[in-house]
Amino acid sequence: MAIIRWLGEDDASSQFESAQREMERWFGSFRSFFNPMVQASVYPPINMYDDGESTIVRAEVPGVEPKNLDVSVQGDTLTIRGKREIPEASDKACYHRQERSSGEFRRAFTLPTKVDTSKVMANTKNGILEIRLPHAPESKQRRIEVKPT
């Protein structure tokens, strides 16, 4: 005699959602293994914030030489381009796992304020590219005194 367990609606939907998440995770890793551009679309990951005087962008670029980075600002767009080179293993090597991607990348962002492009600075330290984009004088907040008439 077979024992049949009746799944309630909540049990069935949570099991279905769990299986769906697992399949998405599996297929996502499968796609990124065969197509490095899937991962490259969000590389490098960045944080962008405003300190009141400048917009600061910090990007993770471990293993990227500064000579292989190109940072440009045109109008209200910041573009980060680069190339990450990873030395290949010997011909006799058999990979057990290969997760590090290499190749060229490009990311472009619309900046929240106008920038004084003559004062933009970029540097790298410990695999972090920091770009400091000072606000243009016309975009800085200015207090206007109200005078009686």
DRENMARSE-372897 format. One record per atom (N, C-alpha, C): residue in three letters; atom name; y, x negated, z. Coordinates in steps of 0.02 Angstrom, whole numbers, plus 50000, padded with zeros to 5 digits. Last residue first. Layout:
! residues N
@residuo ALA atomo CA y Y x X z Z
...
END
This chain:
! residues 149
@residuo THR atomo N y 54760 x 49367 z 50037
@residuo THR atomo CA y 54811 x 49372 z 49985
@residuo THR atomo C y 54876 x 49398 z 50013
@residuo PRO atomo N y 54658 x 49243 z 50118
@residuo PRO atomo CA y 54694 x 49307 z 50119
@residuo PRO atomo C y 54747 x 49308 z 50064
@residuo LYS atomo N y 54517 x 49166 z 50042
@residuo LYS atomo CA y 54585 x 49162 z 50068
@residuo LYS atomo C y 54617 x 49231 z 50068
@residuo VAL atomo N y 54361 x 49102 z 50065
@residuo VAL atomo CA y 54396 x 49164 z 50048
@residuo VAL atomo C y 54464 x 49160 z 50082
@residuo GLU atomo N y 54281 x 48963 z 49995
@residuo GLU atomo CA y 54324 x 48989 z 50049
@residuo GLU atomo C y 54360 x 49051 z 50023
@residuo ILE atomo N y 54117 x 48945 z 49953
@residuo ILE atomo CA y 54184 x 48960 z 49926
@residuo ILE atomo C y 54224 x 48993 z 49981
@residuo ARG atomo N y 53993 x 48825 z 49946
@residuo ARG atomo CA y 54027 x 48874 z 49988
@residuo ARG atomo C y 54097 x 48882 z 49962
@residuo ARG atomo N y 53866 x 48812 z 49829
@residuo ARG atomo CA y 53933 x 48790 z 49849
@residuo ARG atomo C y 53966 x 48844 z 49890
@residuo GLN atomo N y 53708 x 48749 z 49782
@residuo GLN atomo CA y 53747 x 48802 z 49814
@residuo GLN atomo C y 53813 x 48774 z 49839
@residuo LYS atomo N y 53685 x 48670 z 49625
@residuo LYS atomo CA y 53688 x 48667 z 49698
@residuo LYS atomo C y 53730 x 48724 z 49725
@residuo SER atomo N y 53697 x 48673 z 49490
@residuo SER atomo CA y 53647 x 48717 z 49519
@residuo SER atomo C y 53646 x 48716 z 49595
@residuo GLU atomo N y 53792 x 48580 z 49455
@residuo GLU atomo CA y 53808 x 48651 z 49443
@residuo GLU atomo C y 53756 x 48699 z 49472
@residuo PRO atomo N y 53728 x 48457 z 49485
@residuo PRO atomo CA y 53784 x 48481 z 49526
@residuo PRO atomo C y 53799 x 48555 z 49516
@residuo ALA atomo N y 53550 x 48471 z 49482
@residuo ALA atomo CA y 53613 x 48460 z 49446
@residuo ALA atomo C y 53670 x 48488 z 49488
@residuo HIS atomo N y 53440 x 48401 z 49602
@residuo HIS atomo CA y 53472 x 48460 z 49573
@residuo HIS atomo C y 53536 x 48439 z 49537
@residuo PRO atomo N y 53324 x 48270 z 49567
@residuo PRO atomo CA y 53384 x 48294 z 49601
@residuo PRO atomo C y 53416 x 48353 z 49564
@residuo LEU atomo N y 53164 x 48256 z 49577
@residuo LEU atomo CA y 53208 x 48283 z 49526
@residuo LEU atomo C y 53271 x 48311 z 49561
@residuo ARG atomo N y 53039 x 48142 z 49598
@residuo ARG atomo CA y 53096 x 48171 z 49633
@residuo ARG atomo C y 53148 x 48190 z 49580
@residuo ILE atomo N y 52870 x 48133 z 49599
@residuo ILE atomo CA y 52927 x 48138 z 49554
@residuo ILE atomo C y 52981 x 48174 z 49593
@residuo GLU atomo N y 52732 x 48038 z 49640
@residuo GLU atomo CA y 52787 x 48078 z 49667
@residuo GLU atomo C y 52846 x 48075 z 49619
@residuo LEU atomo N y 52562 x 48029 z 49629
@residuo LEU atomo CA y 52623 x 48021 z 49589
@residuo LEU atomo C y 52676 x 48066 z 49619
@residuo ILE atomo N y 52443 x 47952 z 49725
@residuo ILE atomo CA y 52488 x 48010 z 49722
@residuo ILE atomo C y 52549 x 47991 z 49681
@residuo GLY atomo N y 52368 x 47839 z 49746
@residuo GLY atomo CA y 52341 x 47889 z 49702
@residuo GLY atomo C y 52383 x 47953 z 49696
@residuo ASN atomo N y 52449 x 47760 z 49832
@residuo ASN atomo CA y 52384 x 47786 z 49855
@residuo ASN atomo C y 52358 x 47844 z 49812
@residuo LYS atomo N y 52589 x 47799 z 49742
@residuo LYS atomo CA y 52565 x 47765 z 49801
@residuo LYS atomo C y 52501 x 47799 z 49823
@residuo THR atomo N y 52713 x 47793 z 49614
@residuo THR atomo CA y 52645 x 47808 z 49636
@residuo THR atomo C y 52629 x 47768 z 49698
@residuo ASN atomo N y 52865 x 47877 z 49562
@residuo ASN atomo CA y 52827 x 47819 z 49586
@residuo ASN atomo C y 52758 x 47841 z 49608
@residuo ALA atomo N y 53017 x 47923 z 49484
@residuo ALA atomo CA y 52945 x 47934 z 49491
@residuo ALA atomo C y 52913 x 47870 z 49515
@residuo MET atomo N y 53174 x 48010 z 49479
@residuo MET atomo CA y 53135 x 47951 z 49497
@residuo MET atomo C y 53062 x 47969 z 49504
@residuo VAL atomo N y 53323 x 48061 z 49400
@residuo VAL atomo CA y 53252 x 48075 z 49413
@residuo VAL atomo C y 53216 x 48009 z 49427
@residuo LYS atomo N y 53455 x 48048 z 49363
@residuo LYS atomo CA y 53436 x 48025 z 49430
@residuo LYS atomo C y 53363 x 48039 z 49447
@residuo SER atomo N y 53478 x 48105 z 49241
@residuo SER atomo CA y 53494 x 48034 z 49247
@residuo SER atomo C y 53472 x 48005 z 49315
@residuo THR atomo N y 53452 x 48241 z 49255
@residuo THR atomo CA y 53400 x 48198 z 49226
@residuo THR atomo C y 53415 x 48123 z 49232
@residuo ASP atomo N y 53472 x 48347 z 49371
@residuo ASP atomo CA y 53514 x 48291 z 49347
@residuo ASP atomo C y 53465 x 48239 z 49320
@residuo VAL atomo N y 53412 x 48510 z 49330
@residuo VAL atomo CA y 53401 x 48443 z 49358
@residuo VAL atomo C y 53451 x 48394 z 49329
@residuo LYS atomo N y 53409 x 48681 z 49380
@residuo LYS atomo CA y 53431 x 48629 z 49333
@residuo LYS atomo C y 53428 x 48562 z 49369
@residuo THR atomo N y 53258 x 48746 z 49457
@residuo THR atomo CA y 53330 x 48736 z 49453
@residuo THR atomo C y 53346 x 48684 z 49399
@residuo PRO atomo N y 53119 x 48757 z 49439
@residuo PRO atomo CA y 53155 x 48814 z 49467
@residuo PRO atomo C y 53231 x 48807 z 49464
@residuo LEU atomo N y 53042 x 48707 z 49284
@residuo LEU atomo CA y 53074 x 48690 z 49347
@residuo LEU atomo C y 53116 x 48748 z 49372
@residuo THR atomo N y 52887 x 48733 z 49216
@residuo THR atomo CA y 52956 x 48755 z 49213
@residuo THR atomo C y 52986 x 48743 z 49282
@residuo PHE atomo N y 52777 x 48602 z 49169
@residuo PHE atomo CA y 52799 x 48651 z 49218
@residuo PHE atomo C y 52871 x 48670 z 49205
@residuo ALA atomo N y 52629 x 48536 z 49097
@residuo ALA atomo CA y 52701 x 48550 z 49090
@residuo ALA atomo C y 52719 x 48607 z 49138
@residuo ARG atomo N y 52511 x 48407 z 49080
@residuo ARG atomo CA y 52531 x 48468 z 49114
@residuo ARG atomo C y 52607 x 48475 z 49107
@residuo ARG atomo N y 52378 x 48321 z 49009
@residuo ARG atomo CA y 52448 x 48341 z 49000
@residuo ARG atomo C y 52459 x 48406 z 49039
@residuo PHE atomo N y 52265 x 48183 z 48986
@residuo PHE atomo CA y 52284 x 48247 z 49016
@residuo PHE atomo C y 52358 x 48259 z 49004
@residuo GLU atomo N y 52126 x 48093 z 48918
@residuo GLU atomo CA y 52197 x 48108 z 48921
@residuo GLU atomo C y 52208 x 48177 z 48953
@residuo GLY atomo N y 51989 x 48027 z 49018
@residuo GLY atomo CA y 52022 x 48048 z 48957
@residuo GLY atomo C y 52095 x 48063 z 48969
@residuo SER atomo N y 51858 x 48081 z 49127
@residuo SER atomo CA y 51905 x 48032 z 49103
@residuo SER atomo C y 51936 x 48059 z 49039
@residuo SER atomo N y 51789 x 48147 z 49279
@residuo SER atomo CA y 51807 x 48152 z 49208
@residuo SER atomo C y 51857 x 48097 z 49190
@residuo ARG atomo N y 51651 x 48139 z 49382
@residuo ARG atomo CA y 51718 x 48112 z 49370
@residuo ARG atomo C y 51733 x 48116 z 49295
@residuo GLU atomo N y 51520 x 48179 z 49386
@residuo GLU atomo CA y 51571 x 48229 z 49401
@residuo GLU atomo C y 51642 x 48204 z 49385
@residuo GLN atomo N y 51361 x 48157 z 49364
@residuo GLN atomo CA y 51422 x 48133 z 49331
@residuo GLN atomo C y 51475 x 48187 z 49337
@residuo ARG atomo N y 51209 x 48098 z 49426
@residuo ARG atomo CA y 51264 x 48146 z 49436
@residuo ARG atomo C y 51325 x 48116 z 49402
@residuo HIS atomo N y 51124 x 48010 z 49376
@residuo HIS atomo CA y 51095 x 48062 z 49417
@residuo HIS atomo C y 51146 x 48118 z 49429
@residuo TYR atomo N y 51117 x 47921 z 49224
@residuo TYR atomo CA y 51157 x 47956 z 49273
@residuo TYR atomo C y 51115 x 48008 z 49311
@residuo CYS atomo N y 51051 x 47772 z 49194
@residuo CYS atomo CA y 51032 x 47842 z 49188
@residuo CYS atomo C y 51069 x 47880 z 49243
@residuo ALA atomo N y 51088 x 47623 z 49102
@residuo ALA atomo CA y 51099 x 47667 z 49160
@residuo ALA atomo C y 51078 x 47739 z 49144
@residuo LYS atomo N y 51084 x 47545 z 48992
@residuo LYS atomo CA y 51021 x 47557 z 49026
@residuo LYS atomo C y 51027 x 47606 z 49084
@residuo ASP atomo N y 51216 x 47526 z 48957
@residuo ASP atomo CA y 51173 x 47567 z 48913
@residuo ASP atomo C y 51107 x 47585 z 48946
@residuo SER atomo N y 51317 x 47538 z 49107
@residuo SER atomo CA y 51282 x 47502 z 49054
@residuo SER atomo C y 51237 x 47549 z 49014
@residuo ALA atomo N y 51453 x 47655 z 49123
@residuo ALA atomo CA y 51395 x 47618 z 49150
@residuo ALA atomo C y 51361 x 47583 z 49091
@residuo GLU atomo N y 51627 x 47638 z 49088
@residuo GLU atomo CA y 51561 x 47666 z 49072
@residuo GLU atomo C y 51507 x 47623 z 49105
@residuo PRO atomo N y 51769 x 47660 z 49190
@residuo PRO atomo CA y 51723 x 47615 z 49156
@residuo PRO atomo C y 51655 x 47647 z 49147
@residuo ILE atomo N y 51885 x 47780 z 49152
@residuo ILE atomo CA y 51831 x 47764 z 49198
@residuo ILE atomo C y 51783 x 47719 z 49162
@residuo GLU atomo N y 52053 x 47815 z 49139
@residuo GLU atomo CA y 51998 x 47778 z 49109
@residuo GLU atomo C y 51947 x 47761 z 49163
@residuo ARG atomo N y 52163 x 47940 z 49108
@residuo ARG atomo CA y 52121 x 47911 z 49161
@residuo ARG atomo C y 52061 x 47880 z 49127
@residuo LYS atomo N y 52324 x 47956 z 49055
@residuo LYS atomo CA y 52257 x 47942 z 49033
@residuo LYS atomo C y 52220 x 47909 z 49091
@residuo GLY atomo N y 52456 x 48079 z 49042
@residuo GLY atomo CA y 52424 x 48018 z 49063
@residuo GLY atomo C y 52355 x 48010 z 49035
@residuo ARG atomo N y 52605 x 48171 z 49075
@residuo ARG atomo CA y 52551 x 48152 z 49030
@residuo ARG atomo C y 52519 x 48089 z 49057
@residuo ILE atomo N y 52702 x 48300 z 49127
@residuo ILE atomo CA y 52665 x 48242 z 49152
@residuo ILE atomo C y 52607 x 48230 z 49104
@residuo THR atomo N y 52859 x 48372 z 49108
@residuo THR atomo CA y 52794 x 48360 z 49078
@residuo THR atomo C y 52765 x 48295 z 49107
@residuo LEU atomo N y 52967 x 48501 z 49151
@residuo LEU atomo CA y 52940 x 48436 z 49172
@residuo LEU atomo C y 52871 x 48429 z 49140
@residuo THR atomo N y 53100 x 48591 z 49085
@residuo THR atomo CA y 53028 x 48579 z 49083
@residuo THR atomo C y 53012 x 48507 z 49103
@residuo ASP atomo N y 53230 x 48629 z 49058
@residuo ASP atomo CA y 53202 x 48649 z 49123
@residuo ASP atomo C y 53126 x 48637 z 49127
@residuo GLY atomo N y 53267 x 48489 z 48964
@residuo GLY atomo CA y 53291 x 48555 z 48984
@residuo GLY atomo C y 53265 x 48573 z 49053
@residuo GLN atomo N y 53140 x 48384 z 48995
@residuo GLN atomo CA y 53181 x 48408 z 48940
@residuo GLN atomo C y 53202 x 48479 z 48957
@residuo VAL atomo N y 53071 x 48244 z 49066
@residuo VAL atomo CA y 53106 x 48307 z 49081
@residuo VAL atomo C y 53149 x 48324 z 49021
@residuo SER atomo N y 52916 x 48156 z 49087
@residuo SER atomo CA y 52978 x 48171 z 49050
@residuo SER atomo C y 53005 x 48238 z 49072
@residuo VAL atomo N y 52807 x 48025 z 49116
@residuo VAL atomo CA y 52841 x 48082 z 49147
@residuo VAL atomo C y 52905 x 48093 z 49108
@residuo ASP atomo N y 52655 x 47954 z 49091
@residuo ASP atomo CA y 52718 x 47967 z 49057
@residuo ASP atomo C y 52747 x 48031 z 49087
@residuo LEU atomo N y 52540 x 47825 z 49134
@residuo LEU atomo CA y 52574 x 47888 z 49151
@residuo LEU atomo C y 52639 x 47893 z 49113
@residuo ASN atomo N y 52486 x 47701 z 49121
@residuo ASN atomo CA y 52455 x 47756 z 49083
@residuo ASN atomo C y 52484 x 47824 z 49099
@residuo LYS atomo N y 52549 x 47620 z 49210
@residuo LYS atomo CA y 52564 x 47609 z 49139
@residuo LYS atomo C y 52535 x 47664 z 49094
@residuo PRO atomo N y 52488 x 47660 z 49331
@residuo PRO atomo CA y 52557 x 47682 z 49315
@residuo PRO atomo C y 52575 x 47673 z 49242
@residuo GLU atomo N y 52318 x 47711 z 49310
@residuo GLU atomo CA y 52366 x 47657 z 49313
@residuo GLU atomo C y 52436 x 47684 z 49296
@residuo VAL atomo N y 52223 x 47817 z 49404
@residuo VAL atomo CA y 52265 x 47814 z 49344
@residuo VAL atomo C y 52317 x 47759 z 49354
@residuo GLY atomo N y 52154 x 47831 z 49522
@residuo GLY atomo CA y 52123 x 47792 z 49469
@residuo GLY atomo C y 52163 x 47788 z 49405
@residuo PRO atomo N y 52220 x 47990 z 49559
@residuo PRO atomo CA y 52182 x 47932 z 49581
@residuo PRO atomo C y 52150 x 47897 z 49521
@residuo VAL atomo N y 52334 x 48081 z 49558
@residuo VAL atomo CA y 52314 x 48043 z 49499
@residuo VAL atomo C y 52273 x 47981 z 49519
@residuo GLU atomo N y 52407 x 48226 z 49609
@residuo GLU atomo CA y 52351 x 48181 z 49625
@residuo GLU atomo C y 52328 x 48147 z 49560
@residuo ALA atomo N y 52582 x 48242 z 49625
@residuo ALA atomo CA y 52522 x 48253 z 49585
@residuo ALA atomo C y 52468 x 48202 z 49606
@residuo ARG atomo N y 52723 x 48321 z 49681
@residuo ARG atomo CA y 52672 x 48271 z 49699
@residuo ARG atomo C y 52608 x 48289 z 49663
@residuo VAL atomo N y 52891 x 48344 z 49657
@residuo VAL atomo CA y 52825 x 48360 z 49630
@residuo VAL atomo C y 52779 x 48303 z 49652
@residuo ILE atomo N y 53036 x 48415 z 49721
@residuo ILE atomo CA y 52989 x 48360 z 49726
@residuo ILE atomo C y 52921 x 48385 z 49700
@residuo THR atomo N y 53201 x 48443 z 49686
@residuo THR atomo CA y 53134 x 48472 z 49679
@residuo THR atomo C y 53087 x 48412 z 49679
@residuo SER atomo N y 53333 x 48412 z 49806
@residuo SER atomo CA y 53291 x 48394 z 49748
@residuo SER atomo C y 53230 x 48439 z 49746
@residuo GLU atomo N y 53399 x 48467 z 49912
@residuo GLU atomo CA y 53436 x 48422 z 49868
@residuo GLU atomo C y 53399 x 48408 z 49803
@residuo GLY atomo N y 53304 x 48554 z 49966
@residuo GLY atomo CA y 53375 x 48570 z 49971
@residuo GLY atomo C y 53419 x 48529 z 49924
@residuo ASP atomo N y 53176 x 48523 z 49934
@residuo ASP atomo CA y 53200 x 48501 z 49999
@residuo ASP atomo C y 53275 x 48514 z 50010
@residuo ASP atomo N y 53048 x 48614 z 49860
@residuo ASP atomo CA y 53120 x 48600 z 49858
@residuo ASP atomo C y 53141 x 48579 z 49928
@residuo TYR atomo N y 52891 x 48572 z 49779
@residuo TYR atomo CA y 52932 x 48604 z 49830
@residuo TYR atomo C y 53005 x 48580 z 49824
@residuo MET atomo N y 52729 x 48572 z 49717
@residuo MET atomo CA y 52800 x 48569 z 49698
@residuo MET atomo C y 52839 x 48605 z 49753
@residuo ASN atomo N y 52579 x 48486 z 49695
@residuo ASN atomo CA y 52619 x 48526 z 49741
@residuo ASN atomo C y 52691 x 48517 z 49719
@residuo ILE atomo N y 52440 x 48483 z 49578
@residuo ILE atomo CA y 52507 x 48465 z 49601
@residuo ILE atomo C y 52530 x 48511 z 49658
@residuo PRO atomo N y 52302 x 48406 z 49496
@residuo PRO atomo CA y 52327 x 48458 z 49541
@residuo PRO atomo C y 52394 x 48436 z 49570
@residuo PRO atomo N y 52319 x 48347 z 49326
@residuo PRO atomo CA y 52310 x 48335 z 49397
@residuo PRO atomo C y 52334 x 48394 z 49439
@residuo TYR atomo N y 52208 x 48474 z 49291
@residuo TYR atomo CA y 52215 x 48405 z 49314
@residuo TYR atomo C y 52280 x 48377 z 49287
@residuo VAL atomo N y 52169 x 48593 z 49241
@residuo VAL atomo CA y 52205 x 48594 z 49305
@residuo VAL atomo C y 52211 x 48524 z 49333
@residuo SER atomo N y 52105 x 48563 z 49124
@residuo SER atomo CA y 52159 x 48612 z 49121
@residuo SER atomo C y 52198 x 48616 z 49187
@residuo ALA atomo N y 51999 x 48479 z 49144
@residuo ALA atomo CA y 52063 x 48449 z 49129
@residuo ALA atomo C y 52121 x 48498 z 49130
@residuo GLN atomo N y 51889 x 48562 z 49157
@residuo GLN atomo CA y 51917 x 48532 z 49217
@residuo GLN atomo C y 51987 x 48506 z 49204
@residuo VAL atomo N y 51878 x 48595 z 49022
@residuo VAL atomo CA y 51879 x 48649 z 49071
@residuo VAL atomo C y 51910 x 48623 z 49135
@residuo MET atomo N y 51864 x 48475 z 48956
@residuo MET atomo CA y 51929 x 48508 z 48952
@residuo MET atomo C y 51934 x 48567 z 49000
@residuo PRO atomo N y 51730 x 48436 z 48965
@residuo PRO atomo CA y 51778 x 48409 z 49014
@residuo PRO atomo C y 51846 x 48443 z 49012
@residuo ASN atomo N y 51596 x 48523 z 48943
@residuo ASN atomo CA y 51662 x 48526 z 48914
@residuo ASN atomo C y 51713 x 48502 z 48965
@residuo PHE atomo N y 51481 x 48508 z 49017
@residuo PHE atomo CA y 51477 x 48497 z 48945
@residuo PHE atomo C y 51545 x 48497 z 48910
@residuo PHE atomo N y 51529 x 48533 z 49146
@residuo PHE atomo CA y 51489 x 48473 z 49133
@residuo PHE atomo C y 51489 x 48457 z 49059
@residuo SER atomo N y 51594 x 48654 z 49140
@residuo SER atomo CA y 51635 x 48595 z 49149
@residuo SER atomo C y 51596 x 48530 z 49138
@residuo ARG atomo N y 51483 x 48741 z 49122
@residuo ARG atomo CA y 51533 x 48735 z 49069
@residuo ARG atomo C y 51573 x 48670 z 49078
@residuo PHE atomo N y 51417 x 48720 z 49246
@residuo PHE atomo CA y 51381 x 48706 z 49184
@residuo PHE atomo C y 51432 x 48696 z 49127
@residuo SER atomo N y 51508 x 48768 z 49337
@residuo SER atomo CA y 51491 x 48697 z 49339
@residuo SER atomo C y 51456 x 48676 z 49275
@residuo GLY atomo N y 51509 x 48903 z 49293
@residuo GLY atomo CA y 51570 x 48864 z 49294
@residuo GLY atomo C y 51555 x 48790 z 49295
@residuo PHE atomo N y 51377 x 48944 z 49316
@residuo PHE atomo CA y 51401 x 48938 z 49247
@residuo PHE atomo C y 51465 x 48898 z 49243
@residuo TRP atomo N y 51380 x 48937 z 49459
@residuo TRP atomo CA y 51332 x 48898 z 49421
@residuo TRP atomo C y 51356 x 48889 z 49349
@residuo ARG atomo N y 51483 x 49027 z 49493
@residuo ARG atomo CA y 51486 x 48957 z 49515
@residuo ARG atomo C y 51441 x 48913 z 49472
@residuo GLU atomo N y 51432 x 49143 z 49435
@residuo GLU atomo CA y 51496 x 49117 z 49412
@residuo GLU atomo C y 51504 x 49043 z 49432
@residuo MET atomo N y 51314 x 49157 z 49513
@residuo MET atomo CA y 51309 x 49147 z 49440
@residuo MET atomo C y 51375 x 49118 z 49412
@residuo GLU atomo N y 51372 x 49178 z 49639
@residuo GLU atomo CA y 51328 x 49121 z 49628
@residuo GLU atomo C y 51321 x 49105 z 49554
@residuo ARG atomo N y 51440 x 49299 z 49618
@residuo ARG atomo CA y 51477 x 49238 z 49636
@residuo ARG atomo C y 51435 x 49175 z 49623
@residuo GLN atomo N y 51328 x 49382 z 49592
@residuo GLN atomo CA y 51380 x 49372 z 49541
@residuo GLN atomo C y 51420 x 49309 z 49555
@residuo ALA atomo N y 51262 x 49380 z 49714
@residuo ALA atomo CA y 51228 x 49353 z 49655
@residuo ALA atomo C y 51278 x 49339 z 49600
@residuo SER atomo N y 51361 x 49443 z 49792
@residuo SER atomo CA y 51339 x 49376 z 49808
@residuo SER atomo C y 51305 x 49343 z 49748
@residuo GLU atomo N y 51366 x 49568 z 49731
@residuo GLU atomo CA y 51425 x 49525 z 49730
@residuo GLU atomo C y 51407 x 49453 z 49745
@residuo PHE atomo N y 51235 x 49613 z 49760
@residuo PHE atomo CA y 51256 x 49606 z 49691
@residuo PHE atomo C y 51316 x 49559 z 49686
@residuo GLN atomo N y 51241 x 49618 z 49899
@residuo GLN atomo CA y 51193 x 49573 z 49867
@residuo GLN atomo C y 51212 x 49561 z 49794
@residuo SER atomo N y 51340 x 49714 z 49914
@residuo SER atomo CA y 51353 x 49647 z 49939
@residuo SER atomo C y 51304 x 49597 z 49909
@residuo SER atomo N y 51277 x 49825 z 49855
@residuo SER atomo CA y 51338 x 49798 z 49824
@residuo SER atomo C y 51353 x 49728 z 49850
@residuo ALA atomo N y 51166 x 49843 z 49941
@residuo ALA atomo CA y 51156 x 49830 z 49869
@residuo ALA atomo C y 51219 x 49799 z 49839
@residuo ASP atomo N y 51228 x 49869 z 50065
@residuo ASP atomo CA y 51182 x 49813 z 50057
@residuo ASP atomo C y 51175 x 49794 z 49983
@residuo ASP atomo N y 51303 x 49986 z 50037
@residuo ASP atomo CA y 51337 x 49924 z 50058
@residuo ASP atomo C y 51293 x 49863 z 50048
@residuo GLU atomo N y 51202 x 50079 z 50004
@residuo GLU atomo CA y 51253 x 50061 z 49955
@residuo GLU atomo C y 51288 x 49996 z 49972
@residuo GLY atomo N y 51042 x 50019 z 50065
@residuo GLY atomo CA y 51100 x 50062 z 50067
@residuo GLY atomo C y 51152 x 50038 z 50017
@residuo LEU atomo N y 50883 x 50004 z 50001
@residuo LEU atomo CA y 50946 x 49970 z 50013
@residuo LEU atomo C y 51002 x 50022 z 50013
@residuo TRP atomo N y 50725 x 50026 z 50064
@residuo TRP atomo CA y 50781 x 50061 z 50032
@residuo TRP atomo C y 50845 x 50025 z 50051
@residuo ARG atomo N y 50583 x 49939 z 50033
@residuo ARG atomo CA y 50641 x 49942 z 50076
@residuo ARG atomo C y 50698 x 49974 z 50037
@residuo ILE atomo N y 50415 x 49977 z 50028
@residuo ILE atomo CA y 50477 x 49978 z 49989
@residuo ILE atomo C y 50535 x 49985 z 50038
@residuo ILE atomo N y 50259 x 49911 z 50028
@residuo ILE atomo CA y 50314 x 49932 z 50072
@residuo ILE atomo C y 50378 x 49925 z 50032
@residuo ALA atomo N y 50109 x 49969 z 49956
@residuo ALA atomo CA y 50170 x 49929 z 49951
@residuo ALA atomo C y 50222 x 49957 z 49998
@residuo MET atomo N y 49941 x 49958 z 50000
@residuo MET atomo CA y 50000 x 50000 z 50000
@residuo MET atomo C y 50062 x 49955 z 50000
END
